[in-house]
Amino acid sequence: MNQQEQIARIQQNQADVRAFVAEQHELSQAATTAAWKLVTFGFLAGAALFGAGAVFMRLIG
């Protein structure tokens, strides 16, 4: 394998690594966003249920 082939192979490997890192970064951001959405909606659902319970107790009690 001559020097030009080695350089081409190294450059291809570097491009593959850059593409893999970019893909992993996007997946990580998507997972983080999904987790925060879940937390936020869970909090809102809990607050809504608490409010509904308070209204129900006020009507009944």
PDB file with one MODEL, atoms N, CA, C and O in Angstrom:
MODEL        1
ATOM      1  N   MET A   1       0.860  -1.168   0.000  1.00  0.00           N
ATOM      2  CA  MET A   1       0.000   0.000   0.000  1.00  0.00           C
ATOM      3  C   MET A   1       0.909   1.235   0.000  1.00  0.00           C
ATOM      4  O   MET A   1       1.773   1.395   0.863  1.00  0.00           O
ATOM      5  N   ASN A   2       0.691   2.083  -0.975  1.00  0.00           N
ATOM      6  CA  ASN A   2       1.546   3.260  -1.053  1.00  0.00           C
ATOM      7  C   ASN A   2       0.990   4.373  -0.168  1.00  0.00           C
ATOM      8  O   ASN A   2      -0.069   4.238   0.444  1.00  0.00           O
ATOM      9  N   GLN A   3       1.721   5.451  -0.123  1.00  0.00           N
ATOM     10  CA  GLN A   3       1.379   6.547   0.780  1.00  0.00           C
ATOM     11  C   GLN A   3       0.033   7.204   0.414  1.00  0.00           C
ATOM     12  O   GLN A   3      -0.741   7.567   1.300  1.00  0.00           O
ATOM     13  N   GLN A   4      -0.235   7.353  -0.873  1.00  0.00           N
ATOM     14  CA  GLN A   4      -1.498   7.966  -1.302  1.00  0.00           C
ATOM     15  C   GLN A   4      -2.692   7.115  -0.868  1.00  0.00           C
ATOM     16  O   GLN A   4      -3.709   7.651  -0.428  1.00  0.00           O
ATOM     17  N   GLU A   5      -2.574   5.812  -0.988  1.00  0.00           N
ATOM     18  CA  GLU A   5      -3.662   4.921  -0.569  1.00  0.00           C
ATOM     19  C   GLU A   5      -3.883   4.997   0.937  1.00  0.00           C
ATOM     20  O   GLU A   5      -5.021   4.977   1.406  1.00  0.00           O
ATOM     21  N   GLN A   6      -2.798   5.085   1.686  1.00  0.00           N
ATOM     22  CA  GLN A   6      -2.898   5.200   3.140  1.00  0.00           C
ATOM     23  C   GLN A   6      -3.581   6.511   3.537  1.00  0.00           C
ATOM     24  O   GLN A   6      -4.429   6.532   4.429  1.00  0.00           O
ATOM     25  N   ILE A   7      -3.208   7.592   2.875  1.00  0.00           N
ATOM     26  CA  ILE A   7      -3.822   8.896   3.153  1.00  0.00           C
ATOM     27  C   ILE A   7      -5.313   8.852   2.834  1.00  0.00           C
ATOM     28  O   ILE A   7      -6.134   9.355   3.600  1.00  0.00           O
ATOM     29  N   ALA A   8      -5.656   8.246   1.698  1.00  0.00           N
ATOM     30  CA  ALA A   8      -7.068   8.147   1.315  1.00  0.00           C
ATOM     31  C   ALA A   8      -7.842   7.305   2.321  1.00  0.00           C
ATOM     32  O   ALA A   8      -8.969   7.649   2.676  1.00  0.00           O
ATOM     33  N   ARG A   9      -7.251   6.204   2.785  1.00  0.00           N
ATOM     34  CA  ARG A   9      -7.913   5.344   3.765  1.00  0.00           C
ATOM     35  C   ARG A   9      -8.105   6.080   5.086  1.00  0.00           C
ATOM     36  O   ARG A   9      -9.167   5.977   5.699  1.00  0.00           O
ATOM     37  N   ILE A  10      -7.104   6.813   5.528  1.00  0.00           N
ATOM     38  CA  ILE A  10      -7.195   7.579   6.776  1.00  0.00           C
ATOM     39  C   ILE A  10      -8.262   8.663   6.656  1.00  0.00           C
ATOM     40  O   ILE A  10      -9.049   8.865   7.581  1.00  0.00           O
ATOM     41  N   GLN A  11      -8.292   9.360   5.522  1.00  0.00           N
ATOM     42  CA  GLN A  11      -9.303  10.404   5.332  1.00  0.00           C
ATOM     43  C   GLN A  11     -10.709   9.817   5.314  1.00  0.00           C
ATOM     44  O   GLN A  11     -11.640  10.418   5.852  1.00  0.00           O
ATOM     45  N   GLN A  12     -10.867   8.660   4.705  1.00  0.00           N
ATOM     46  CA  GLN A  12     -12.176   8.006   4.686  1.00  0.00           C
ATOM     47  C   GLN A  12     -12.594   7.591   6.093  1.00  0.00           C
ATOM     48  O   GLN A  12     -13.748   7.766   6.485  1.00  0.00           O
ATOM     49  N   ASN A  13     -11.651   7.042   6.845  1.00  0.00           N
ATOM     50  CA  ASN A  13     -11.949   6.657   8.228  1.00  0.00           C
ATOM     51  C   ASN A  13     -12.339   7.880   9.064  1.00  0.00           C
ATOM     52  O   ASN A  13     -13.263   7.807   9.874  1.00  0.00           O
ATOM     53  N   GLN A  14     -11.645   8.992   8.872  1.00  0.00           N
ATOM     54  CA  GLN A  14     -11.973  10.210   9.609  1.00  0.00           C
ATOM     55  C   GLN A  14     -13.368  10.714   9.238  1.00  0.00           C
ATOM     56  O   GLN A  14     -14.116  11.166  10.105  1.00  0.00           O
ATOM     57  N   ALA A  15     -13.715  10.637   7.971  1.00  0.00           N
ATOM     58  CA  ALA A  15     -15.050  11.060   7.533  1.00  0.00           C
ATOM     59  C   ALA A  15     -16.117  10.148   8.135  1.00  0.00           C
ATOM     60  O   ALA A  15     -17.177  10.621   8.545  1.00  0.00           O
ATOM     61  N   ASP A  16     -15.844   8.849   8.189  1.00  0.00           N
ATOM     62  CA  ASP A  16     -16.787   7.909   8.788  1.00  0.00           C
ATOM     63  C   ASP A  16     -16.990   8.209  10.272  1.00  0.00           C
ATOM     64  O   ASP A  16     -18.116   8.168  10.769  1.00  0.00           O
ATOM     65  N   VAL A  17     -15.912   8.506  10.970  1.00  0.00           N
ATOM     66  CA  VAL A  17     -16.001   8.816  12.398  1.00  0.00           C
ATOM     67  C   VAL A  17     -16.786  10.109  12.605  1.00  0.00           C
ATOM     68  O   VAL A  17     -17.624  10.187  13.503  1.00  0.00           O
ATOM     69  N   ARG A  18     -16.522  11.118  11.784  1.00  0.00           N
ATOM     70  CA  ARG A  18     -17.257  12.388  11.908  1.00  0.00           C
ATOM     71  C   ARG A  18     -18.758  12.170  11.680  1.00  0.00           C
ATOM     72  O   ARG A  18     -19.578  12.737  12.401  1.00  0.00           O
ATOM     73  N   ALA A  19     -19.115  11.368  10.702  1.00  0.00           N
ATOM     74  CA  ALA A  19     -20.519  11.088  10.417  1.00  0.00           C
ATOM     75  C   ALA A  19     -21.161  10.337  11.584  1.00  0.00           C
ATOM     76  O   ALA A  19     -22.292  10.636  11.965  1.00  0.00           O
ATOM     77  N   PHE A  20     -20.450   9.373  12.146  1.00  0.00           N
ATOM     78  CA  PHE A  20     -20.963   8.615  13.281  1.00  0.00           C
ATOM     79  C   PHE A  20     -21.174   9.519  14.489  1.00  0.00           C
ATOM     80  O   PHE A  20     -22.206   9.429  15.155  1.00  0.00           O
ATOM     81  N   VAL A  21     -20.215  10.384  14.777  1.00  0.00           N
ATOM     82  CA  VAL A  21     -20.329  11.300  15.918  1.00  0.00           C
ATOM     83  C   VAL A  21     -21.502  12.253  15.713  1.00  0.00           C
ATOM     84  O   VAL A  21     -22.247  12.524  16.655  1.00  0.00           O
ATOM     85  N   ALA A  22     -21.673  12.756  14.515  1.00  0.00           N
ATOM     86  CA  ALA A  22     -22.793  13.665  14.244  1.00  0.00           C
ATOM     87  C   ALA A  22     -24.123  12.941  14.445  1.00  0.00           C
ATOM     88  O   ALA A  22     -25.055  13.509  15.014  1.00  0.00           O
ATOM     89  N   GLU A  23     -24.217  11.713  13.991  1.00  0.00           N
ATOM     90  CA  GLU A  23     -25.453  10.942  14.157  1.00  0.00           C
ATOM     91  C   GLU A  23     -25.737  10.684  15.636  1.00  0.00           C
ATOM     92  O   GLU A  23     -26.874  10.824  16.088  1.00  0.00           O
ATOM     93  N   GLN A  24     -24.706  10.308  16.382  1.00  0.00           N
ATOM     94  CA  GLN A  24     -24.891  10.059  17.813  1.00  0.00           C
ATOM     95  C   GLN A  24     -25.297  11.333  18.551  1.00  0.00           C
ATOM     96  O   GLN A  24     -26.105  11.288  19.479  1.00  0.00           O
ATOM     97  N   HIS A  25     -24.740  12.453  18.140  1.00  0.00           N
ATOM     98  CA  HIS A  25     -25.085  13.739  18.756  1.00  0.00           C
ATOM     99  C   HIS A  25     -26.558  14.059  18.519  1.00  0.00           C
ATOM    100  O   HIS A  25     -27.251  14.489  19.441  1.00  0.00           O
ATOM    101  N   GLU A  26     -27.036  13.855  17.311  1.00  0.00           N
ATOM    102  CA  GLU A  26     -28.443  14.099  16.994  1.00  0.00           C
ATOM    103  C   GLU A  26     -29.353  13.176  17.800  1.00  0.00           C
ATOM    104  O   GLU A  26     -30.379  13.617  18.318  1.00  0.00           O
ATOM    105  N   LEU A  27     -28.986  11.899  17.909  1.00  0.00           N
ATOM    106  CA  LEU A  27     -29.793  10.959  18.681  1.00  0.00           C
ATOM    107  C   LEU A  27     -29.809  11.330  20.158  1.00  0.00           C
ATOM    108  O   LEU A  27     -30.836  11.201  20.825  1.00  0.00           O
ATOM    109  N   SER A  28     -28.684  11.786  20.661  1.00  0.00           N
ATOM    110  CA  SER A  28     -28.600  12.193  22.064  1.00  0.00           C
ATOM    111  C   SER A  28     -29.487  13.403  22.326  1.00  0.00           C
ATOM    112  O   SER A  28     -30.182  13.456  23.341  1.00  0.00           O
ATOM    113  N   GLN A  29     -29.467  14.367  21.422  1.00  0.00           N
ATOM    114  CA  GLN A  29     -30.309  15.547  21.581  1.00  0.00           C
ATOM    115  C   GLN A  29     -31.783  15.168  21.521  1.00  0.00           C
ATOM    116  O   GLN A  29     -32.588  15.698  22.287  1.00  0.00           O
ATOM    117  N   ALA A  30     -32.143  14.266  20.627  1.00  0.00           N
ATOM    118  CA  ALA A  30     -33.534  13.835  20.500  1.00  0.00           C
ATOM    119  C   ALA A  30     -33.990  13.128  21.778  1.00  0.00           C
ATOM    120  O   ALA A  30     -35.114  13.336  22.235  1.00  0.00           O
ATOM    121  N   ALA A  31     -33.131  12.302  22.349  1.00  0.00           N
ATOM    122  CA  ALA A  31     -33.482  11.582  23.578  1.00  0.00           C
ATOM    123  C   ALA A  31     -33.634  12.556  24.740  1.00  0.00           C
ATOM    124  O   ALA A  31     -34.541  12.409  25.559  1.00  0.00           O
ATOM    125  N   THR A  32     -32.755  13.543  24.812  1.00  0.00           N
ATOM    126  CA  THR A  32     -32.840  14.539  25.884  1.00  0.00           C
ATOM    127  C   THR A  32     -34.116  15.350  25.753  1.00  0.00           C
ATOM    128  O   THR A  32     -34.793  15.608  26.749  1.00  0.00           O
ATOM    129  N   THR A  33     -34.447  15.749  24.548  1.00  0.00           N
ATOM    130  CA  THR A  33     -35.676  16.511  24.317  1.00  0.00           C
ATOM    131  C   THR A  33     -36.896  15.681  24.691  1.00  0.00           C
ATOM    132  O   THR A  33     -37.821  16.192  25.322  1.00  0.00           O
ATOM    133  N   ALA A  34     -36.907  14.417  24.314  1.00  0.00           N
ATOM    134  CA  ALA A  34     -38.034  13.539  24.630  1.00  0.00           C
ATOM    135  C   ALA A  34     -38.167  13.362  26.140  1.00  0.00           C
ATOM    136  O   ALA A  34     -39.280  13.339  26.666  1.00  0.00           O
ATOM    137  N   ALA A  35     -37.044  13.237  26.836  1.00  0.00           N
ATOM    138  CA  ALA A  35     -37.089  13.069  28.286  1.00  0.00           C
ATOM    139  C   ALA A  35     -37.671  14.305  28.958  1.00  0.00           C
ATOM    140  O   ALA A  35     -38.489  14.189  29.871  1.00  0.00           O
ATOM    141  N   TRP A  36     -37.256  15.484  28.516  1.00  0.00           N
ATOM    142  CA  TRP A  36     -37.789  16.713  29.115  1.00  0.00           C
ATOM    143  C   TRP A  36     -39.270  16.882  28.812  1.00  0.00           C
ATOM    144  O   TRP A  36     -40.022  17.379  29.650  1.00  0.00           O
ATOM    145  N   LYS A  37     -39.694  16.474  27.625  1.00  0.00           N
ATOM    146  CA  LYS A  37     -41.126  16.537  27.305  1.00  0.00           C
ATOM    147  C   LYS A  37     -41.915  15.628  28.239  1.00  0.00           C
ATOM    148  O   LYS A  37     -42.975  16.009  28.736  1.00  0.00           O
ATOM    149  N   LEU A  38     -41.399  14.432  28.473  1.00  0.00           N
ATOM    150  CA  LEU A  38     -42.068  13.487  29.360  1.00  0.00           C
ATOM    151  C   LEU A  38     -42.181  14.060  30.768  1.00  0.00           C
ATOM    152  O   LEU A  38     -43.242  13.976  31.386  1.00  0.00           O
ATOM    153  N   VAL A  39     -41.111  14.634  31.274  1.00  0.00           N
ATOM    154  CA  VAL A  39     -41.124  15.230  32.610  1.00  0.00           C
ATOM    155  C   VAL A  39     -42.122  16.378  32.672  1.00  0.00           C
ATOM    156  O   VAL A  39     -42.908  16.468  33.615  1.00  0.00           O
ATOM    157  N   THR A  40     -42.096  17.241  31.687  1.00  0.00           N
ATOM    158  CA  THR A  40     -42.987  18.405  31.666  1.00  0.00           C
ATOM    159  C   THR A  40     -44.451  17.980  31.601  1.00  0.00           C
ATOM    160  O   THR A  40     -45.276  18.484  32.363  1.00  0.00           O
ATOM    161  N   PHE A  41     -44.777  17.063  30.702  1.00  0.00           N
ATOM    162  CA  PHE A  41     -46.163  16.624  30.586  1.00  0.00           C
ATOM    163  C   PHE A  41     -46.610  15.841  31.825  1.00  0.00           C
ATOM    164  O   PHE A  41     -47.773  15.915  32.220  1.00  0.00           O
ATOM    165  N   GLY A  42     -45.707  15.107  32.422  1.00  0.00           N
ATOM    166  CA  GLY A  42     -46.035  14.412  33.661  1.00  0.00           C
ATOM    167  C   GLY A  42     -46.353  15.386  34.779  1.00  0.00           C
ATOM    168  O   GLY A  42     -47.301  15.191  35.539  1.00  0.00           O
ATOM    169  N   PHE A  43     -45.554  16.433  34.871  1.00  0.00           N
ATOM    170  CA  PHE A  43     -45.790  17.466  35.879  1.00  0.00           C
ATOM    171  C   PHE A  43     -47.134  18.148  35.641  1.00  0.00           C
ATOM    172  O   PHE A  43     -47.896  18.360  36.585  1.00  0.00           O
ATOM    173  N   LEU A  44     -47.427  18.488  34.404  1.00  0.00           N
ATOM    174  CA  LEU A  44     -48.697  19.139  34.088  1.00  0.00           C
ATOM    175  C   LEU A  44     -49.886  18.212  34.358  1.00  0.00           C
ATOM    176  O   LEU A  44     -50.919  18.656  34.858  1.00  0.00           O
ATOM    177  N   ALA A  45     -49.742  16.953  34.035  1.00  0.00           N
ATOM    178  CA  ALA A  45     -50.821  16.001  34.299  1.00  0.00           C
ATOM    179  C   ALA A  45     -51.048  15.858  35.799  1.00  0.00           C
ATOM    180  O   ALA A  45     -52.190  15.793  36.253  1.00  0.00           O
ATOM    181  N   GLY A  46     -49.974  15.808  36.563  1.00  0.00           N
ATOM    182  CA  GLY A  46     -50.101  15.727  38.015  1.00  0.00           C
ATOM    183  C   GLY A  46     -50.786  16.957  38.585  1.00  0.00           C
ATOM    184  O   GLY A  46     -51.646  16.845  39.459  1.00  0.00           O
ATOM    185  N   ALA A  47     -50.410  18.122  38.095  1.00  0.00           N
ATOM    186  CA  ALA A  47     -51.038  19.364  38.559  1.00  0.00           C
ATOM    187  C   ALA A  47     -52.518  19.383  38.195  1.00  0.00           C
ATOM    188  O   ALA A  47     -53.345  19.821  38.995  1.00  0.00           O
ATOM    189  N   ALA A  48     -52.861  18.916  37.006  1.00  0.00           N
ATOM    190  CA  ALA A  48     -54.262  18.884  36.583  1.00  0.00           C
ATOM    191  C   ALA A  48     -55.062  17.926  37.466  1.00  0.00           C
ATOM    192  O   ALA A  48     -56.179  18.249  37.870  1.00  0.00           O
ATOM    193  N   LEU A  49     -54.506  16.758  37.767  1.00  0.00           N
ATOM    194  CA  LEU A  49     -55.203  15.807  38.634  1.00  0.00           C
ATOM    195  C   LEU A  49     -55.351  16.345  40.050  1.00  0.00           C
ATOM    196  O   LEU A  49     -56.388  16.159  40.687  1.00  0.00           O
ATOM    197  N   PHE A  50     -54.320  17.007  40.535  1.00  0.00           N
ATOM    198  CA  PHE A  50     -54.404  17.615  41.865  1.00  0.00           C
ATOM    199  C   PHE A  50     -55.491  18.675  41.888  1.00  0.00           C
ATOM    200  O   PHE A  50     -56.280  18.733  42.831  1.00  0.00           O
ATOM    201  N   GLY A  51     -55.541  19.510  40.863  1.00  0.00           N
ATOM    202  CA  GLY A  51     -56.573  20.549  40.771  1.00  0.00           C
ATOM    203  C   GLY A  51     -57.962  19.949  40.677  1.00  0.00           C
ATOM    204  O   GLY A  51     -58.894  20.439  41.316  1.00  0.00           O
ATOM    205  N   ALA A  52     -58.112  18.894  39.888  1.00  0.00           N
ATOM    206  CA  ALA A  52     -59.411  18.236  39.766  1.00  0.00           C
ATOM    207  C   ALA A  52     -59.823  17.631  41.100  1.00  0.00           C
ATOM    208  O   ALA A  52     -60.995  17.694  41.469  1.00  0.00           O
ATOM    209  N   GLY A  53     -58.889  17.053  41.820  1.00  0.00           N
ATOM    210  CA  GLY A  53     -59.188  16.495  43.145  1.00  0.00           C
ATOM    211  C   GLY A  53     -59.605  17.579  44.125  1.00  0.00           C
ATOM    212  O   GLY A  53     -60.523  17.387  44.922  1.00  0.00           O
ATOM    213  N   ALA A  54     -58.925  18.721  44.065  1.00  0.00           N
ATOM    214  CA  ALA A  54     -59.280  19.830  44.952  1.00  0.00           C
ATOM    215  C   ALA A  54     -60.684  20.336  44.651  1.00  0.00           C
ATOM    216  O   ALA A  54     -61.450  20.609  45.575  1.00  0.00           O
ATOM    217  N   VAL A  55     -61.027  20.461  43.399  1.00  0.00           N
ATOM    218  CA  VAL A  55     -62.372  20.904  43.022  1.00  0.00           C
ATOM    219  C   VAL A  55     -63.402  19.874  43.466  1.00  0.00           C
ATOM    220  O   VAL A  55     -64.456  20.242  43.984  1.00  0.00           O
ATOM    221  N   PHE A  56     -63.118  18.607  43.276  1.00  0.00           N
ATOM    222  CA  PHE A  56     -64.037  17.544  43.679  1.00  0.00           C
ATOM    223  C   PHE A  56     -64.258  17.571  45.193  1.00  0.00           C
ATOM    224  O   PHE A  56     -65.391  17.444  45.657  1.00  0.00           O
ATOM    225  N   MET A  57     -63.185  17.734  45.958  1.00  0.00           N
ATOM    226  CA  MET A  57     -63.326  17.796  47.422  1.00  0.00           C
ATOM    227  C   MET A  57     -64.101  19.025  47.849  1.00  0.00           C
ATOM    228  O   MET A  57     -64.852  18.971  48.824  1.00  0.00           O
ATOM    229  N   ARG A  58     -63.938  20.118  47.150  1.00  0.00           N
ATOM    230  CA  ARG A  58     -64.678  21.337  47.474  1.00  0.00           C
ATOM    231  C   ARG A  58     -66.166  21.134  47.194  1.00  0.00           C
ATOM    232  O   ARG A  58     -67.008  21.604  47.960  1.00  0.00           O
ATOM    233  N   LEU A  59     -66.495  20.441  46.107  1.00  0.00           N
ATOM    234  CA  LEU A  59     -67.896  20.189  45.769  1.00  0.00           C
ATOM    235  C   LEU A  59     -68.534  19.205  46.759  1.00  0.00           C
ATOM    236  O   LEU A  59     -69.671  19.392  47.193  1.00  0.00           O
ATOM    237  N   ILE A  60     -67.791  18.167  47.100  1.00  0.00           N
ATOM    238  CA  ILE A  60     -68.313  17.124  47.979  1.00  0.00           C
ATOM    239  C   ILE A  60     -68.272  17.579  49.443  1.00  0.00           C
ATOM    240  O   ILE A  60     -69.247  17.408  50.175  1.00  0.00           O
ATOM    241  N   GLY A  61     -67.160  18.148  49.861  1.00  0.00           N
ATOM    242  CA  GLY A  61     -66.946  18.502  51.264  1.00  0.00           C
ATOM    243  C   GLY A  61     -67.436  19.834  51.566  1.00  0.00           C
ATOM    244  O   GLY A  61     -67.332  20.286  52.707  1.00  0.00           O
TER     245      GLY A  61
ENDMDL
END
